Amino acid sequence: MVCTAERVFITGTFSTRSLRHVYLITARIESTQLRDLRNILLKVTPVTAQIITVINQKGGSSKTTTAMSISGALGKRGHSVLLVDADEQQTALRWSKAAPLHKPFPAAVIGMASYGEKLHREVQRQLENYDFIVIDTPPALAAGAPVSALLIANLAVVPVPPAPADLWAARGVKLLIESVQVVNTNLAAVLVASRVQRTSLTRAVLQEMKHFGIPLINAQLSNRTAFQEAVLAGTTVCALGREAKAAADEVSAVTDEILDALGATK
Protein backbone atom coordinates (compact mmCIF):
# COMPACT_ATOMS: atom_id res chain seq x y z
CA MET A 1 0.00 0.00 0.00
CA VAL A 2 1.21 3.52 -0.80
CA CYS A 3 0.67 5.57 2.31
CA THR A 4 -0.84 9.06 2.29
CA ALA A 5 2.32 10.60 3.69
CA GLU A 6 4.39 9.32 0.79
CA ARG A 7 2.10 10.86 -1.80
CA VAL A 8 2.06 14.23 -0.08
CA PHE A 9 5.78 14.54 0.49
CA ILE A 10 6.75 13.43 -2.99
CA THR A 11 4.73 16.27 -4.51
CA GLY A 12 6.46 18.88 -2.33
CA THR A 13 9.81 20.55 -2.97
CA PHE A 14 10.99 20.90 0.62
CA SER A 15 14.64 20.53 1.45
CA THR A 16 14.86 21.09 5.21
CA ARG A 17 16.37 18.39 7.34
CA SER A 18 13.24 18.28 9.50
CA LEU A 19 10.91 17.51 6.58
CA ARG A 20 13.28 14.87 5.21
CA HIS A 21 13.31 13.28 8.64
CA VAL A 22 9.50 13.29 8.78
CA TYR A 23 9.33 11.85 5.25
CA LEU A 24 11.71 8.97 5.99
CA ILE A 25 9.52 7.87 8.87
CA THR A 26 6.07 8.51 7.37
CA ALA A 27 6.91 6.87 4.03
CA ARG A 28 7.19 3.49 5.82
CA ILE A 29 3.97 3.70 7.81
CA GLU A 30 0.49 2.60 6.74
CA SER A 31 -2.21 5.27 6.46
CA THR A 32 -4.10 3.77 9.41
CA GLN A 33 -1.11 4.44 11.66
CA LEU A 34 -0.66 8.14 10.84
CA ARG A 35 -2.88 9.26 13.68
CA ASP A 36 -0.34 7.82 16.12
CA LEU A 37 2.75 9.17 14.36
CA ARG A 38 2.75 12.54 16.08
CA ASN A 39 3.05 10.87 19.48
CA ILE A 40 5.79 8.57 18.21
CA LEU A 41 7.86 11.44 16.81
CA LEU A 42 7.43 13.93 19.61
CA LYS A 43 6.67 11.78 22.69
CA VAL A 44 3.80 14.09 23.49
CA THR A 45 2.64 14.38 27.09
CA PRO A 46 -0.96 15.33 27.99
CA VAL A 47 -1.53 18.79 26.58
CA THR A 48 -3.15 21.61 28.49
CA ALA A 49 -2.01 24.66 26.51
CA GLN A 50 -3.30 25.33 23.02
CA ILE A 51 -0.45 26.18 20.65
CA ILE A 52 -0.73 28.84 17.97
CA THR A 53 2.10 29.04 15.44
CA VAL A 54 2.35 32.32 13.52
CA ILE A 55 4.19 31.64 10.29
CA ASN A 56 5.14 33.27 6.99
CA GLN A 57 8.29 32.90 4.94
CA LYS A 58 8.27 36.53 3.79
CA GLY A 59 9.57 39.40 5.88
CA GLY A 60 7.33 42.41 6.39
CA SER A 61 4.15 40.36 6.73
CA SER A 62 3.45 41.64 10.28
CA LYS A 63 4.15 38.19 11.68
CA THR A 64 5.56 39.48 14.97
CA THR A 65 2.90 42.17 15.23
CA THR A 66 0.23 39.50 14.79
CA ALA A 67 1.81 37.15 17.31
CA MET A 68 2.29 39.86 19.94
CA SER A 69 -1.18 41.31 19.38
CA ILE A 70 -2.86 37.92 19.79
CA SER A 71 -0.76 37.12 22.87
CA GLY A 72 -1.46 40.48 24.48
CA ALA A 73 -5.19 40.27 23.76
CA LEU A 74 -5.42 36.79 25.28
CA GLY A 75 -3.46 37.96 28.31
CA LYS A 76 -5.77 40.96 28.74
CA ARG A 77 -8.71 38.54 28.80
CA GLY A 78 -7.27 36.76 31.80
CA HIS A 79 -5.61 33.79 30.09
CA SER A 80 -2.10 32.72 30.98
CA VAL A 81 -0.07 33.15 27.79
CA LEU A 82 3.48 32.42 26.69
CA LEU A 83 4.91 34.02 23.56
CA VAL A 84 7.86 32.03 22.21
CA ASP A 85 10.18 34.16 20.08
CA ALA A 86 11.82 31.67 17.72
CA ASP A 87 13.15 34.33 15.37
CA GLU A 88 16.85 35.21 15.62
CA GLN A 89 15.96 38.90 15.24
CA GLN A 90 14.24 38.64 18.65
CA THR A 91 11.84 41.48 17.85
CA ALA A 92 9.10 40.11 20.11
CA LEU A 93 11.51 39.78 23.01
CA ARG A 94 12.74 43.35 22.56
CA TRP A 95 9.16 44.57 22.23
CA SER A 96 8.25 43.06 25.60
CA LYS A 97 11.40 44.43 27.26
CA ALA A 98 10.36 47.97 26.28
CA ALA A 99 7.54 47.73 28.82
CA PRO A 100 7.97 49.65 32.11
CA LEU A 101 8.67 47.51 35.17
CA HIS A 102 5.41 48.49 36.84
CA LYS A 103 3.35 47.51 33.78
CA PRO A 104 4.83 44.45 32.01
CA PHE A 105 3.59 43.09 28.71
CA PRO A 106 0.39 41.07 29.37
CA ALA A 107 1.98 37.79 28.22
CA ALA A 108 5.23 36.11 29.18
CA VAL A 109 7.81 36.35 26.37
CA ILE A 110 10.88 34.15 26.07
CA GLY A 111 13.49 33.68 23.34
CA MET A 112 14.00 30.19 21.88
CA ALA A 113 15.66 30.98 18.56
CA SER A 114 18.68 28.85 19.40
CA TYR A 115 16.69 25.59 19.53
CA GLY A 116 15.89 25.47 15.81
CA GLU A 117 14.43 22.11 14.78
CA LYS A 118 14.34 21.02 18.43
CA LEU A 119 12.00 23.88 19.35
CA HIS A 120 9.04 21.56 19.91
CA ARG A 121 10.87 19.76 22.71
CA GLU A 122 11.41 22.95 24.67
CA VAL A 123 7.90 24.25 24.09
CA GLN A 124 6.47 20.97 25.37
CA ARG A 125 8.09 21.64 28.74
CA GLN A 126 5.72 24.61 29.12
CA LEU A 127 2.46 22.92 28.15
CA GLU A 128 1.13 22.55 31.67
CA ASN A 129 2.03 26.10 32.70
CA TYR A 130 -0.11 28.13 30.28
CA ASP A 131 -3.51 28.28 28.63
CA PHE A 132 -2.04 29.38 25.31
CA ILE A 133 1.41 29.29 23.75
CA VAL A 134 1.99 31.51 20.72
CA ILE A 135 5.09 30.84 18.63
CA ASP A 136 6.58 33.61 16.48
CA THR A 137 8.61 31.76 13.85
CA PRO A 138 11.50 33.07 11.71
CA PRO A 139 10.68 34.23 8.15
CA ALA A 140 12.41 31.31 6.45
CA LEU A 141 10.87 27.93 5.69
CA ALA A 142 14.35 26.42 5.26
CA ALA A 143 15.00 26.91 8.97
CA GLY A 144 14.13 24.03 11.30
CA ALA A 145 12.01 26.11 13.68
CA PRO A 146 8.91 26.59 11.47
CA VAL A 147 8.53 22.86 10.89
CA SER A 148 9.16 22.11 14.56
CA ALA A 149 6.58 24.71 15.61
CA LEU A 150 3.94 23.32 13.23
CA LEU A 151 4.44 19.75 14.44
CA ILE A 152 3.02 20.63 17.87
CA ALA A 153 0.58 23.41 16.92
CA ASN A 154 -3.18 23.32 17.13
CA LEU A 155 -3.48 26.26 14.77
CA ALA A 156 -1.22 27.88 12.17
CA VAL A 157 -1.92 31.58 11.68
CA VAL A 158 -0.58 32.96 8.40
CA PRO A 159 -0.56 36.78 8.24
CA VAL A 160 -0.50 37.92 4.62
CA PRO A 161 -0.58 41.53 3.40
CA PRO A 162 -3.06 41.69 0.49
CA ALA A 163 -0.49 42.31 -2.24
CA PRO A 164 0.36 40.01 -5.18
CA ALA A 165 3.97 39.27 -4.15
CA ASP A 166 2.94 38.44 -0.60
CA LEU A 167 0.21 36.10 -1.75
CA TRP A 168 2.61 34.33 -4.12
CA ALA A 169 5.14 33.89 -1.31
CA ALA A 170 2.47 32.38 0.94
CA ARG A 171 2.10 29.38 -1.38
CA GLY A 172 5.22 27.83 0.09
CA VAL A 173 3.72 28.18 3.57
CA LYS A 174 0.53 26.51 2.39
CA LEU A 175 2.45 23.52 1.01
CA LEU A 176 4.44 23.21 4.22
CA ILE A 177 1.30 23.29 6.37
CA GLU A 178 -0.39 20.66 4.21
CA SER A 179 2.65 18.38 4.46
CA VAL A 180 2.89 18.71 8.24
CA GLN A 181 -0.86 18.04 8.57
CA VAL A 182 -0.16 14.48 7.42
CA VAL A 183 1.81 14.03 10.64
CA ASN A 184 0.00 16.47 12.92
CA THR A 185 -3.60 15.66 12.10
CA ASN A 186 -4.84 18.16 14.71
CA LEU A 187 -3.28 21.12 12.88
CA ALA A 188 -5.73 23.68 11.49
CA ALA A 189 -4.79 26.88 9.66
CA VAL A 190 -6.18 30.33 8.90
CA LEU A 191 -5.09 33.33 6.86
CA VAL A 192 -5.14 36.81 8.41
CA ALA A 193 -5.04 39.84 6.13
CA SER A 194 -2.40 42.14 7.62
CA ARG A 195 -1.16 45.67 6.89
CA VAL A 196 -4.39 46.25 5.01
CA GLN A 197 -4.80 49.49 3.06
CA ARG A 198 -8.06 50.71 1.56
CA THR A 199 -7.31 50.50 -2.16
CA SER A 200 -8.86 48.81 -5.17
CA LEU A 201 -5.81 46.54 -5.47
CA THR A 202 -6.23 45.46 -1.86
CA ARG A 203 -9.88 44.57 -2.48
CA ALA A 204 -8.93 42.53 -5.55
CA VAL A 205 -6.23 40.57 -3.70
CA LEU A 206 -8.56 39.97 -0.75
CA GLN A 207 -10.95 38.28 -3.16
CA GLU A 208 -8.12 36.04 -4.35
CA MET A 209 -7.20 35.21 -0.76
CA LYS A 210 -10.68 33.78 -0.22
CA HIS A 211 -9.81 31.04 -2.72
CA PHE A 212 -6.26 30.42 -1.50
CA GLY A 213 -6.96 27.02 0.05
CA ILE A 214 -6.55 28.15 3.68
CA PRO A 215 -9.60 29.82 5.26
CA LEU A 216 -9.39 33.63 5.37
CA ILE A 217 -10.87 35.05 8.56
CA ASN A 218 -13.14 38.07 8.26
CA ALA A 219 -11.25 40.25 10.73
CA GLN A 220 -8.23 42.20 9.43
CA LEU A 221 -5.24 44.11 10.77
CA SER A 222 -4.88 47.45 9.02
CA ASN A 223 -1.67 49.34 8.34
CA ARG A 224 -1.92 51.63 11.40
CA THR A 225 0.74 53.63 13.25
CA ALA A 226 -0.80 52.47 16.53
CA PHE A 227 0.93 49.12 16.14
CA GLN A 228 4.35 50.80 15.98
CA GLU A 229 3.45 52.96 18.97
CA ALA A 230 2.64 49.79 20.88
CA VAL A 231 6.11 48.42 20.10
CA LEU A 232 7.77 51.54 21.51
CA ALA A 233 5.61 51.39 24.64
CA GLY A 234 6.19 47.67 25.22
CA THR A 235 2.47 46.95 25.22
CA THR A 236 -0.45 46.18 22.91
CA VAL A 237 -2.71 48.58 21.05
CA CYS A 238 -5.43 47.56 23.51
CA ALA A 239 -3.59 49.54 26.21
CA LEU A 240 -3.03 52.74 24.22
CA GLY A 241 -6.38 54.36 24.90
CA ARG A 242 -8.96 56.00 22.67
CA GLU A 243 -6.54 57.03 19.93
CA ALA A 244 -5.80 53.37 19.22
CA LYS A 245 -9.39 52.14 19.56
CA ALA A 246 -9.73 51.18 15.89
CA ALA A 247 -6.56 49.06 16.05
CA ALA A 248 -7.64 47.54 19.38
CA ASP A 249 -11.03 46.61 17.91
CA GLU A 250 -9.28 44.89 15.00
CA VAL A 251 -7.04 42.89 17.33
CA SER A 252 -10.04 41.87 19.43
CA ALA A 253 -11.93 40.71 16.35
CA VAL A 254 -8.93 38.72 15.06
CA THR A 255 -8.48 37.11 18.48
CA ASP A 256 -12.17 36.15 18.59
CA GLU A 257 -11.93 34.38 15.24
CA ILE A 258 -8.74 32.60 16.21
CA LEU A 259 -10.41 31.32 19.35
CA ASP A 260 -13.34 30.18 17.21
CA ALA A 261 -10.91 28.27 14.98
CA LEU A 262 -9.48 26.60 18.08
CA GLY A 263 -12.89 25.91 19.56
CA ALA A 264 -11.73 27.75 22.68
CA THR A 265 -13.55 29.94 25.18
CA LYS A 266 -13.37 33.68 24.53
N, C-alpha and C positions, 0 to 999 in steps of 0.2 A: 504493500500500500504506500502511495506517495502522501506524506503527511502535509497538512495545511501549512505548517511552518516552512517547509521546503519550498513550496510554491511561492509563498510571499517573499522570502528572502532572495530567491533567485531573480525575481523581477526587479529588485532594488539595485542601487549602485553605491551602496554604503561601503566605506573602507575602514571604519574605526575598528580598533581591536575589540571593543566591547561587543559590537554587532557581529563580528566574526565569531566571537566566543559563543554568543547566543545561538548563532546559526549552527555551529558544529554540534551543539547539544540537541537543539530542536529538530534538526534534520534526521535524527535517529529515533525519534519518539513518535508513536502513533498519535493520531488526532485525538483519540479518547483520553490520552494522558496529559494533554496540554494544560488542562485546568490545574493540574498539580505541579506544573513545571516551575511556576513562580516561587512556590515554597521550597522546591528542591534547590533552585539557584541561589536564593537569598536567605534561606533558613529563617523565614518570617516568624516572628513571635506575635501573640495576639495584639491586634492593632487597636489603639484608642484614638489617636489623632487621625484626622483626615489630611491627606497630603495634596497640595496644589503645586504643580510645577509650571512656572511661567517660562515660556520658551519661544525663541525666534533666532534664526541664524543671522539676521541682518541687524547691524547696529542702527541706532536712531529710531527704533520701533516703540520706544517708551516701555520697554520690558521692565526696567527697574522701577520706573514710576508706577506701573501697573501693580507690580509685586508689593511695593511699599504702601500703595494706596489701599489695596485689598487687606493687607496685614493690619494697617492702622485702623481701618474701618471695623474689622472683626474685633480688634482689641477694644475699641471704643464701645462696642456692643457688649462687652463683658466676657468675651471668650479669652482663654489663654492661648497666645499665638507666638510661634517662633518663626522668624524670617531667617532662612539660611542663604547667605550670600556666597554663591559658588563661582562668582565671576572674579577673575584676578584683578579687575579694576577696583573692586571693593567699594563701588559707589553707594550701595545700600548701607554698608557698615559706616561709611563716612557721613552719610545722611543722618543716621541715627545718633552719631556722636556729636552732631551739631546741636542737639537738644540741650537745654539748660539742665543742670543737675536736679533742680527742684521740679522739673516737668519733663521726664524722660519720654522717649517715643513710646506709643501705646502697645508696642509688641517688642519682644526680645529679639535682638539681631546678633547673629554670630557669623563669622567668616569661616568657610569650609572650602575655599578654592583649592587648597593644596591636596585635597583627597581625590580629585579627579574621578576616575572610573570606580573608585571605592567609596564614593560619596554615600551611596545607599546604606552602607554598613554603619556609618557614623550617624546618619539621620535616624536609623532604626533605634539607636540608643535613647532617642528623645521621644519615642512614640507615646509612652505612658505619662509624659510630663505636660503635654499640651493638648488642646482641643483641635488646633489646626497648625500645620507646618506648611509654610509657603517657601518654595525654593526658587531663587532668582538665578537662572543658569547663564553661563557665558554665551556670547553671540557667535558660536562656532559649533556646527554639528560634528566636526571632526574631533572635537575634544571628548574625553570620556564622560565628563560630568552630565551633559544632557541625557545621554542614554541611561546612565545610572539613576538620574532623578526621575525619569519616566518609568523605570522598572518598578518603582515603589509608589507611584502617584495614583491617586484616585481620579484626579482631573488635570488635564493639560490645558493651560490657558495660553492662547497664542495671540498676542497683541499685534495688529497689523494696521499701519497707517493706510488709508484708502488711496493709494497711488499705484500705478501700474508696476513699477519696479519692485515695490514692497510686496505686492501680491504674487508676482513671479517668484520672488525669493522664498515665499512661504510654502511653495510646493515641496521643497526639500523637507521642511518640517512636517508637512502632511504625510509624506512617505515614511519618515522616521516613526511618527506616531503609529501609523498603521502597522508597521513591522513589529514594534514593541507590543502592540495590542495582542499579537499572537501569543506572546509570553504572559503579559500582564492583562488578563482578560477583564479585569475590573477597571481598566483605564478608559475614561471618557475624555472628550476634548471639546473646546469651544473656541471660536474666534471672537476677539474684542476689537472693534474699530478704535484706533488710538490716534491722537494728534489730528483729530478731525477738523477740517476747515469747511466753511459753507460755500462751496463752489459747485458748478455744474459737473466738473470732472470728478469731484468727490462723490457726488450722487451717482454718477455712472459706475464708478468702481465699487461702491457699496452694493449696487445691484449685482455685479459680478461676484462679490464676496458671498452673496446668498446662495450661490450655486457652486461654491468652492469644494464642497465635500466634507467640511467640518461645520457644524452649526454656528451661525453668526448670531450672537445675542443682540437684543434690541437696544440695550443701553450702550452708550458710547462715551469715550473720553476725548474731549475737545482739546484743541491746541491753545491752552490758556496759560497766562503768566503765573497764575495762582499756584500751579504745580512747582514751578521754579522757586517761588517764594517759600513754599513748604520745605523744599530742600534746604534753603538757607536757614530756616528756623528750626530744623530738626524735628519737624512734626508732619502732620497730614493737613490737607486742605480743609478737613472737617474742623480743625482747631483754629482757623484763621479768621473766623468771624463773618460778618455779613458781606464783606467785599468778595469773599470766596464762596458764597453760597451756591452759585451755579455749578462750580467745580465740585463742591461737596455733595450736591444733589446727584451729579453724574456718578461719583464714586459710590454713593449709597445704592444707586440703581444697578450698577455693575455688580456690586457685592451681593445684592439680592438675587440676581440671576445666576451668579456662581453658586450660591447656596442652593438654589433650586436645582442646578445641574448635579450637585452633590447629594441632593435629597436631605439636606441638613436644616436644622432649625435656625430661623433668622433671629 
